[in-house]
């Protein structure tokens, strides 16, 4: 590819991230609003099922193979990434603020660092250590383990990040065995996860949502924008930019989540909670900066690893 074409592709990748960040960040607010008209598992089952359908539509339109990746691996990834992550996140969202949950769900990179250290033998290097330390300090301030009554939402949000990290670890292990289409894996894992969520909703929830205009708008936002549009743009950004640079481009997601929940929902964190959120975001920035620097040392090759920034799908 000529230098001019590479530059143009990188510019489009940056533009894709600029579109993704506010949409994914605001998705936490729309999900919080939707819970006024739907039970948590009913809502998330609807979103994941329609999201999987959108991804398969993208595969068809782009004429990519519909052949599923290794089924055992894909099912496990789906149960962690789609079923467990979304279950924990939606319950946390029903109990706590959208801004707080969006920040704590973003602790995934730090859980992944620890899991990779334990299971993949990957050592922590240079900037990763202070990033983990900052994130831990931020978590303590946001979750406030000394406040047992108010800690549940924060604990569940952190656990959702851990579930997402577990799925990312499985993806890393799968990629050591085979190199498949990331979008196909995303579609199939979401399908398996959605089936489990539908079963949970059927067993535990009662009744359909109230199909108010606000709920329909939230459902359409999550299905068409957060899933169909942003998933496609994310895959393009991963192909166009170094993986670290793409990761840094998503730092605005939890920031948008906090600001939007503050502006629209009136969620104003107190000083301790705000300081904890700021520490987590700074830690993410330090970790992303390390990824960019490592990518430059490696020649700036773009990656297509399926480590997806969390939003309520």
RAGIVEN-V422663 format. One record per residue. RES is the residue in three letters. PHI is phi in whole degrees, -180 to 180 (* if undefined). Layout:
RES,PHI / RES,PHI
This chain:
UNK,* / UNK,-68 / UNK,-61 / UNK,-63 / UNK,-66 / UNK,-62 / UNK,-62 / UNK,-62 / UNK,-65 / UNK,-63 / UNK,-62 / UNK,-66 / UNK,-63 / UNK,-64 / UNK,-62 / UNK,-60 / UNK,-64 / UNK,-64 / UNK,-79 / UNK,-65 / UNK,-55 / UNK,-67 / UNK,-68 / UNK,-67 / UNK,-64 / UNK,-74 / UNK,-61 / UNK,-67 / UNK,-71 / UNK,-61 / UNK,-67 / UNK,-61 / UNK,-65 / UNK,-63 / UNK,-69 / UNK,-71 / UNK,-118 / UNK,-148 / UNK,-72 / UNK,-53 / UNK,-73 / UNK,-63 / UNK,-63 / UNK,-70 / UNK,-66 / UNK,-61 / UNK,-67 / UNK,-69 / UNK,-65 / UNK,-69 / UNK,-64 / UNK,-62 / UNK,-61 / UNK,-64 / UNK,-65 / UNK,-66 / UNK,-64 / UNK,-63 / UNK,-61 / UNK,-66 / UNK,-65 / UNK,-86 / UNK,58 / UNK,-98 / UNK,-65 / UNK,-96 / UNK,-65 / UNK,-72 / UNK,-68 / UNK,-49 / UNK,-65 / UNK,-59 / UNK,-62 / UNK,-66 / UNK,-64 / UNK,-64 / UNK,-62 / UNK,-63 / UNK,-65 / UNK,-81 / UNK,-70 / UNK,-96 / UNK,-71 / UNK,-72 / UNK,-58 / UNK,-67 / UNK,-63 / UNK,-65 / UNK,-66 / UNK,-72 / UNK,-68 / UNK,-59 / UNK,-68 / UNK,-72 / UNK,-99 / UNK,-134 / UNK,-78 / UNK,-65 / UNK,-63 / UNK,-61 / UNK,-66 / UNK,-64 / UNK,-71 / UNK,-70 / UNK,-64 / UNK,-80 / UNK,-75 / UNK,-49 / UNK,-58 / UNK,-76 / UNK,-63 / UNK,-66 / UNK,-58 / UNK,-70 / UNK,-65 / UNK,-65 / UNK,-66 / UNK,-76 / UNK,-108 / UNK,-114 / UNK,70 / UNK,-87 / UNK,-82 / UNK,-80 / UNK,-124 / UNK,33 / UNK,-67 / UNK,-67 / UNK,-64 / UNK,-63 / UNK,-64 / UNK,-64 / UNK,-63 / UNK,-63 / UNK,-63 / UNK,-63 / UNK,-62 / UNK,-63 / UNK,-62 / UNK,-60 / UNK,-70 / UNK,-78 / UNK,-73 / UNK,53 / UNK,-61 / UNK,-74 / UNK,-104 / UNK,-58 / UNK,-65 / UNK,-104 / UNK,-89 / UNK,-60 / UNK,-60 / UNK,-65 / UNK,-63 / UNK,-66 / UNK,-64 / UNK,-63 / UNK,-65 / UNK,-66 / UNK,-63 / UNK,-67 / UNK,-63 / UNK,-63 / UNK,-64 / UNK,-61 / UNK,-65 / UNK,-64 / UNK,-62 / UNK,-63 / UNK,-63 / UNK,-59 / UNK,-66 / UNK,-64 / UNK,-67 / UNK,-73 / UNK,-97 / UNK,-154 / UNK,-113 / UNK,-114 / UNK,-80 / UNK,-62 / UNK,-68 / UNK,-64 / UNK,-62 / UNK,-60 / UNK,-66 / UNK,-71 / UNK,-66 / UNK,-67 / UNK,-64 / UNK,-62 / UNK,-65 / UNK,-66 / UNK,-59 / UNK,-64 / UNK,-67 / UNK,-62 / UNK,-63 / UNK,-65 / UNK,-63 / UNK,-64 / UNK,-81 / UNK,-114 / UNK,-103 / UNK,-130 / UNK,85 / UNK,-88 / UNK,-65 / UNK,-82 / UNK,-82 / UNK,-74 / UNK,-63 / UNK,-67 / UNK,-68 / UNK,-61 / UNK,-65 / UNK,-65 / UNK,-65 / UNK,-65 / UNK,-59 / UNK,-66 / UNK,-75 / UNK,-83 / UNK,-91 / UNK,-64 / UNK,-101 / UNK,-60 / UNK,-73 / UNK,-70 / UNK,-62 / UNK,-64 / UNK,-65 / UNK,-66 / UNK,-61 / UNK,-64 / UNK,-64 / UNK,-64 / UNK,-79 / UNK,-95 / UNK,-127 / UNK,-58 / UNK,-58 / UNK,-64 / UNK,-65 / UNK,-63 / UNK,-63 / UNK,-63 / UNK,-67 / UNK,-95 / UNK,-61 / UNK,-72 / UNK,-60 / UNK,-67 / UNK,-64 / UNK,-62 / UNK,-59 / UNK,-67 / UNK,-65 / UNK,-67 / UNK,-67 / UNK,-66 / UNK,-72 / UNK,-92 / UNK,-102 / UNK,72 / UNK,-83 / UNK,-110 / UNK,-66 / UNK,-75 / UNK,-62 / UNK,-67 / UNK,-65 / UNK,-63 / UNK,-64 / UNK,-65 / UNK,-60 / UNK,-62 / UNK,-64 / UNK,-64 / UNK,-65 / UNK,-62 / UNK,-62 / UNK,-62 / UNK,-64 / UNK,-63 / UNK,-66 / UNK,-66 / UNK,-62 / UNK,-63 / UNK,-65 / UNK,-64 / UNK,-64 / UNK,-66 / UNK,-64 / UNK,-66 / UNK,-64 / UNK,-86 / UNK,100 / UNK,73 / UNK,-68 / UNK,-77 / UNK,-115 / UNK,-131 / UNK,-73 / UNK,-87 / UNK,-117 / UNK,-100 / UNK,-59 / UNK,-75 / UNK,-145 / UNK,-69 / UNK,-76
